[in-house]
């Protein structure tokens, strides 16, 4: 499972009826209010203590985490978030990965700190003076610039084209499908440390009217 949207804040409920706090997540151009239980599920999709290092948490892991936090019917909570597009399944094959990349954007939320003479092959992401995660150069460059592209697939195409123009021949860097596959292996880790958020592609009303 992957979380979609940017958390924009939690706000107190109506004091007159002792309502629970409301949590707001921006997805595309819309703000979604979610309940405490839904917010717990959305946060769990960023990763749990049991999440494998090489991928996002599975549906089973998310539901297990929610049961551990006292939710009696976690499947219903997850279903509501899936229906609202605030959770999405991790792509299962190359075809699904390409469709996923054309439908989503990734937007960085931390600072790019670059590499160092001691570890030139690793690039740090974090806050000034405090690295949070280290990634490879291709992942770092996509993380840095993908938010300026229309979607993740366009970012992978741009990266691959630049590698070819620079004389590169490595298919892992010159083929957009392989570039995407490499980035997806790192996406869950970037989400887990909140170095990036996943959003849906935004299409302007003008472009929609031309379809």
C-alpha positions in Angstrom: 0.0 0.0 0.0 1.1 3.6 -0.7 -0.3 6.8 0.8 -1.5 9.5 -1.5 -1.7 13.2 -0.6 -0.1 15.7 1.6 -1.0 16.1 5.3 -1.9 19.7 5.9 -2.9 19.6 9.6 -5.1 18.4 12.4 -7.8 20.7 13.8 -10.0 20.5 16.9 -13.6 19.4 16.5 -16.7 21.3 17.3 -16.4 22.1 21.1 -20.2 22.2 21.4 -20.6 18.5 20.6 -17.2 17.2 21.7 -16.4 16.0 18.2 -13.2 14.2 17.5 -10.4 16.2 15.8 -10.4 16.4 12.0 -7.4 15.7 9.9 -6.9 17.2 6.5 -5.0 15.6 3.6 -4.6 17.5 0.3 -4.9 15.2 -2.8 -4.6 17.1 -6.1 -6.6 20.2 -5.7 -9.0 18.8 -3.1 -8.8 18.8 0.7 -10.1 15.5 2.3 -11.1 15.4 5.9 -10.5 12.1 7.5 -11.4 10.6 10.9 -8.9 9.5 13.6 -9.1 5.9 12.4 -8.7 6.9 8.7 -5.7 9.0 9.6 -4.1 6.2 11.5 -4.5 4.0 8.4 -3.0 6.6 6.1 0.0 7.1 8.4 0.5 3.3 8.7 0.7 3.1 4.9 3.9 5.2 5.2 5.5 2.2 7.0 5.3 0.2 10.2 7.9 -1.5 12.3 7.3 -4.6 10.3 7.6 -3.1 6.9 10.3 -4.8 4.8 13.3 -2.6 3.9 12.8 -3.2 0.1 9.2 -2.3 -0.2 6.0 -0.6 1.1 3.8 -2.2 3.8 1.4 -4.8 2.5 -2.3 -4.6 3.1 -2.0 -7.3 5.7 0.7 -5.3 7.6 -1.3 -2.1 7.6 -4.4 -4.0 8.9 -2.3 -5.7 11.5 -0.9 -2.4 12.7 -4.4 -0.9 13.0 -5.6 -3.9 15.0 -2.7 -3.4 17.3 -3.8 0.2 17.8 -7.3 -0.9 18.8 -9.3 -0.7 15.5 -11.9 -3.5 15.4 -12.6 -3.3 11.6 -9.4 -2.1 9.9 -10.4 -3.5 6.5 -13.4 -1.2 6.3 -11.2 1.8 7.2 -8.6 0.9 4.5 -11.4 0.4 1.9 -12.8 3.9 2.6 -9.3 5.4 1.9 -8.9 3.3 -1.2 -12.3 4.5 -2.5 -11.3 8.2 -1.9 -7.9 7.7 -3.6 -5.9 8.4 -0.4 -4.4 4.9 -0.6 -3.3 3.1 -3.7 -1.8 -0.3 -4.4 1.9 -0.6 -5.2 2.2 -1.6 -8.9 2.7 -5.4 -9.3 4.4 -5.5 -12.7 5.9 -3.3 -15.4 2.6 -2.5 -17.1 1.0 -1.5 -13.8 4.1 0.5 -12.9 3.9 2.6 -16.1 0.2 3.3 -15.5 0.9 4.2 -11.9 3.7 6.6 -13.0 1.5 8.3 -15.5 -1.2 8.8 -12.9 0.9 10.1 -10.1 3.5 12.8 -9.2 6.1 12.7 -6.5 7.0 16.0 -4.7 10.1 16.4 -2.5 9.5 17.7 1.0 13.0 17.8 2.4 16.3 19.3 1.2 18.8 17.7 -1.1 22.2 17.7 0.6 24.2 16.1 -2.1 27.1 13.6 -1.8 30.5 13.8 -0.1 34.1 12.8 -0.9 33.9 10.0 1.6 30.8 8.5 0.0 30.6 9.9 -3.5 28.1 7.3 -4.7 25.5 8.1 -2.0 23.4 11.3 -2.0 21.8 12.6 1.2 18.4 14.0 1.7 17.3 15.7 4.9 17.5 19.0 6.8 20.5 21.4 6.9 23.2 19.6 8.9 21.1 16.4 9.3 20.8 13.8 6.7 17.7 11.6 7.0 18.2 9.1 4.2 20.9 8.3 1.5 20.1 7.2 -2.0 21.8 6.6 -5.3 22.3 9.3 -7.9 19.4 8.3 -10.2 17.0 8.2 -7.2 18.3 11.5 -6.0 18.0 13.3 -9.3 14.4 12.0 -9.8 13.5 12.9 -6.3 14.9 16.4 -6.9 13.2 17.2 -10.2 10.2 14.9 -10.5 7.9 17.5 -8.8 8.5 19.8 -11.8 7.2 17.3 -14.3 3.6 16.6 -15.2 3.9 13.0 -13.8 6.4 10.5 -12.6 6.6 8.8 -16.0 7.6 12.1 -17.7 10.3 12.6 -15.0 11.7 9.1 -15.8 11.6 9.9 -19.6 13.5 13.2 -19.0 16.1 11.5 -16.9 16.7 8.7 -19.4 16.9 11.3 -22.3 19.5 13.3 -20.4 21.6 10.2 -19.8 21.5 9.3 -23.5 22.4 12.8 -24.5 25.4 12.7 -22.2 26.6 9.5 -24.0 25.3 7.0 -21.5 24.5 3.5 -22.6 23.5 1.7 -19.4 19.9 0.5 -19.9 19.3 1.0 -16.2 19.8 4.7 -16.7 18.8 5.2 -20.3 15.5 3.3 -20.5 12.6 5.1 -18.7 11.0 1.8 -17.7 14.1 0.7 -15.9 14.6 4.1 -14.4 11.1 3.9 -13.0 11.7 0.4 -11.6 14.8 1.6 -9.8 12.9 4.6 -8.3 10.0 2.5 -7.2 12.3 0.3 -5.1 13.3 3.5 -3.2 9.9 5.2 -3.0 8.6 3.4 0.1 11.7 4.4 2.0 11.4 8.0 0.9 7.7 8.0 2.0 8.6 6.4 5.3 10.9 9.3 6.3 8.6 11.9 4.7 11.2 13.0 2.2 8.5 13.0 -0.5 4.8 12.8 -0.9 2.8 11.1 -3.6 0.1 13.0 -5.4 -2.3 12.5 -8.3 -1.7 14.2 -11.6 -3.4 17.5 -11.9 -5.0 18.4 -15.2 -6.2 21.9 -15.8 -9.8 22.6 -16.7 -8.6 23.9 -20.0 -6.9 20.7 -21.0 -9.9 18.7 -19.8 -12.2 20.7 -22.0 -10.1 19.8 -25.0 -10.5 16.1 -24.5 
